[in-house]
Amino acid sequence: MPLPQLFVIAVAAMVGLATMRLMRVHLGRVPHPAGWVRIPFIVVFLFAPPIVLGALTQSAAGPLGGVAWVPMYVGLLGAIAIVMWMAAIFVRARAPRRSRPLLLLALVASEGEHLDDGFDPPLTAGLAESRSFVDAANAAFPRGLEFPAQIDRAGFRPAWDALDTATRTLEGRIADDEGRGIGVSSSATASAEDARGRLETLRKLATDAGQVWASI
């Protein structure tokens, strides 16, 4: 039974699958074929390689002798898929933000949302400090119907500047940790994204209201 050959073919198949995922997403499609094409794709992916190998090696049972190798081939695919899933967990926690989405798409056909639960990196002391400053500065702007009116209250500009400064510091620390391959807690990125979104909304409201500083 050609175990080495099956292993090589299984690895090549998974590499081809990862490449196909990236190409389809690049073309604006879902990572895997959908609809009526999905079942034939799965059948060919699982059965064709061992059967073709059986034909090429001219086994005693003939070309169809490769059918007996399908279970072993599928088992090898499953083992490789587990390794790729474990690699995706590492990528989700350690890879730089710029390359992370492509790596996750290639490994698990998504950008990692389903890997978040249970694998969120801990909040470091530096990020915890910066996040506390952001949350405190963010609390100066109430949420809800009162939020748009904040651009007209006394002290709006200093409060906006304080939140912007705190958010830039947190964003800088997040970028530094990612650049060094350190996983970043989702709580830190969530605070930074929330604050940055509110800052940009307030700036737009201030620009629309004719506040010159906001348009610079």
Disulfide bonds with the S-S distance in Angstrom:
none
